[in-house]
Amino acid sequence: MTFDVERSVGFLLAKAYQYVVSLCKEEFVAYGITPQQFILLAYLWKLETVSQAELSEKTLIDRTTIVGIVDRLEEKGLVERQPHPEDRLVHRIILTVRGRDLEKKLCVAANRVRDKMTTKILPDEYKTLGRLLKRLRE
């Protein structure tokens, strides 16, 4: 029995991920933001305030990595940590005005990434791919 790695879904997903990350890096570099930092900001634009544990859960990024990403966003003045009013062991992550102000610019950049991706596949294929990947996460 043989295994064709180049046709393996896992291999293809890994290569697609690398491609998308490289597109994101190109688009976000002007803002000093990494793809992982963008993901956290995108959740914060939607949720306003969230704990680090909730960010970890929603993004499927481990808690240790979340701490580092939040540290860097805080150093850039895009988020701040505030004590949780009911649990002193928990910190809420809150967008600063500067973090909120980046939303439109970074969303335009993220849409450019999507547009570059859809030059290689049809819009319906893009939607199908999104649905299939979402099912793999469930």
C-alpha positions as CSV (number, residue, x, y, z in Angstrom):
1,M,0.0,0.0,0.0
2,T,1.3,3.5,-0.9
3,F,0.4,6.9,0.4
4,D,0.4,9.9,-2.0
5,V,1.2,12.8,0.3
6,E,0.6,15.3,-2.4
7,R,-3.1,14.2,-2.6
8,S,-3.5,13.9,1.1
9,V,-6.2,16.2,2.5
10,G,-4.0,16.9,5.5
11,F,-1.1,17.9,3.3
12,L,-3.3,20.1,1.1
13,L,-4.9,21.8,4.1
14,A,-1.4,22.5,5.5
15,K,-0.3,24.0,2.2
16,A,-3.5,26.0,1.8
17,Y,-3.0,27.3,5.4
18,Q,0.5,28.4,4.6
19,Y,-0.7,30.2,1.4
20,V,-3.5,32.1,3.3
21,V,-1.1,33.0,6.2
22,S,1.4,34.4,3.6
23,L,-1.4,36.5,2.0
24,C,-2.4,37.8,5.5
25,K,1.1,38.7,6.4
26,E,1.5,40.7,3.2
27,E,-1.7,42.6,3.8
28,F,-1.3,43.1,7.6
29,V,2.4,44.1,7.6
30,A,1.6,47.7,7.0
31,Y,-0.4,47.8,10.3
32,G,2.2,45.8,12.3
33,I,-0.3,43.0,12.9
34,T,0.1,39.3,12.5
35,P,-2.6,36.9,11.3
36,Q,-3.1,35.6,14.8
37,Q,-3.4,39.1,16.2
38,F,-5.9,39.9,13.6
39,I,-8.0,36.9,14.6
40,L,-8.2,38.1,18.2
41,L,-9.0,41.7,17.1
42,A,-11.8,40.4,14.9
43,Y,-13.4,38.5,17.8
44,L,-13.0,41.6,20.0
45,W,-14.7,43.8,17.3
46,K,-17.6,41.5,17.5
47,L,-17.7,40.8,21.3
48,E,-16.4,44.1,22.7
49,T,-15.0,42.4,25.9
50,V,-14.0,38.9,26.6
51,S,-11.7,36.9,28.9
52,Q,-8.5,35.4,27.7
53,A,-10.0,31.9,28.4
54,E,-13.0,32.8,26.2
55,L,-10.7,34.0,23.5
56,S,-8.8,30.7,23.7
57,E,-12.0,28.7,23.5
58,K,-13.5,30.7,20.6
59,T,-10.3,30.8,18.5
60,L,-9.0,27.3,19.4
61,I,-5.7,28.8,20.2
62,D,-4.1,27.5,23.4
63,R,-4.2,29.7,26.5
64,T,-0.4,30.1,26.7
65,T,-0.3,31.4,23.1
66,I,-3.3,33.7,23.8
67,V,-1.4,35.3,26.7
68,G,1.5,36.1,24.3
69,I,-0.8,37.5,21.6
70,V,-2.7,39.7,24.1
71,D,0.6,40.9,25.5
72,R,1.8,42.0,22.1
73,L,-1.6,43.7,21.3
74,E,-1.4,45.4,24.7
75,E,2.1,46.7,24.0
76,K,0.8,48.1,20.7
77,G,-1.9,49.9,22.6
78,L,-4.7,48.0,20.8
79,V,-6.2,46.2,23.8
80,E,-6.0,46.5,27.6
81,R,-6.5,44.0,30.3
82,Q,-9.0,44.9,33.1
83,P,-9.9,43.0,36.2
84,H,-13.1,41.1,35.9
85,P,-15.7,42.6,38.3
86,E,-16.8,39.2,39.7
87,D,-13.6,37.1,39.5
88,R,-10.3,38.7,40.5
89,L,-8.3,35.8,38.9
90,V,-9.8,36.6,35.4
91,H,-8.9,39.5,33.2
92,R,-11.2,41.0,30.6
93,I,-9.6,41.9,27.3
94,I,-11.0,45.2,26.0
95,L,-10.3,47.1,22.8
96,T,-8.8,50.5,23.1
97,V,-9.9,53.3,20.8
98,R,-6.8,52.6,18.7
99,G,-7.8,48.9,18.4
100,R,-11.3,49.9,17.4
101,D,-10.0,52.4,14.8
102,L,-8.1,49.6,13.0
103,E,-11.2,47.6,12.3
104,K,-12.2,49.2,9.0
105,K,-8.6,49.2,7.6
106,L,-7.9,45.6,8.7
107,C,-11.2,44.4,7.4
108,V,-10.4,45.9,4.0
109,A,-7.1,44.1,4.1
110,A,-8.8,40.8,5.1
111,N,-11.2,41.2,2.2
112,R,-8.2,41.7,-0.2
113,V,-6.9,38.3,1.1
114,R,-10.3,36.7,0.4
115,D,-10.3,38.3,-3.1
116,K,-6.8,36.9,-3.8
117,M,-8.0,33.5,-2.7
118,T,-11.1,33.6,-4.9
119,T,-9.0,34.3,-8.0
120,K,-7.9,30.6,-7.8
121,I,-11.4,29.1,-7.1
122,L,-14.9,30.0,-8.1
123,P,-17.1,31.9,-5.6
124,D,-19.4,28.9,-5.1
125,E,-16.3,26.7,-4.5
126,Y,-15.1,29.2,-1.9
127,K,-18.4,29.0,-0.1
128,T,-18.4,25.2,-0.2
129,L,-14.8,25.1,1.1
130,G,-15.8,27.3,4.0
131,R,-18.8,25.0,4.8
132,L,-16.6,21.9,4.6
133,L,-13.9,23.3,6.8
134,K,-16.4,24.5,9.4
135,R,-17.8,20.9,9.5
136,L,-14.3,19.6,10.1
137,R,-14.1,21.8,13.2
138,E,-17.4,20.6,14.7
